[in-house]
Amino acid sequence: MQADTKRRREVNMATYRGSQCKTNCAGHRAGARYFRNGGRSLTRSSSSFNSGMRIAQGDAKKRGQRTRVGITKKSK
């Protein structure tokens, strides 16, 4: 019974541009929005926010835009 519930939960989990979300992708979206508006600072309190910033930075690099953020560290 517990394995079936876990499997159901995994199927229903959301993703943000290929990155697994814990709940509703709000952290990823906020981080991406922050980056697009010129934000440069990572946060220690939200790994999904930092992931959203990294995703937005990667998208900008693919478009050939220079990015002002050197994001190399993963948050704890």
C-alpha positions in Angstrom: 0.0 0.0 0.0 2.7 2.5 0.9 4.8 1.8 -2.2 1.6 2.4 -4.4 1.1 5.8 -2.7 4.7 6.7 -3.2 4.5 5.8 -6.9 1.4 7.8 -7.3 3.1 10.8 -5.7 6.1 10.5 -8.0 3.8 10.5 -11.1 2.0 13.6 -10.0 5.1 15.7 -9.2 5.6 18.8 -11.3 8.6 19.7 -13.3 10.0 23.1 -14.3 11.9 22.8 -17.6 13.1 19.3 -16.7 13.9 20.0 -13.1 11.9 18.2 -10.5 9.7 20.4 -8.3 8.9 19.7 -4.6 5.4 21.1 -4.8 4.2 23.7 -7.4 7.3 25.1 -9.1 6.9 28.5 -7.4 10.5 28.6 -6.2 11.8 27.8 -9.7 9.6 30.4 -11.3 10.6 33.0 -8.7 14.3 32.3 -9.2 14.1 32.6 -12.9 12.1 35.8 -12.7 14.7 37.2 -10.3 17.5 36.4 -12.6 15.7 37.8 -15.7 15.2 41.1 -13.7 18.9 41.4 -13.0 19.2 39.5 -9.7 22.7 38.1 -8.9 22.5 36.6 -5.4 21.9 32.9 -4.5 20.0 32.1 -1.4 20.8 29.5 1.2 17.1 29.0 2.2 15.7 27.7 -1.2 17.4 25.3 -3.4 14.5 25.5 -5.9 15.0 29.3 -6.2 18.7 28.7 -7.0 17.8 26.0 -9.5 15.4 28.4 -11.2 18.2 31.0 -11.4 20.6 28.4 -12.9 17.9 27.3 -15.5 17.3 30.9 -16.5 21.0 31.5 -16.8 21.4 28.5 -19.0 18.6 29.7 -21.3 20.2 33.1 -21.6 23.5 31.5 -22.5 21.8 29.4 -25.2 20.4 32.5 -26.7 23.9 34.1 -26.8 23.2 36.6 -24.1 26.0 37.5 -21.6 25.1 36.8 -18.1 26.2 38.8 -15.1 25.8 35.9 -12.7 28.6 33.4 -12.2 26.5 30.6 -10.7 28.7 27.6 -10.1 27.9 26.5 -6.5 24.9 24.4 -5.6 23.0 25.5 -2.5 22.9 23.3 0.6 
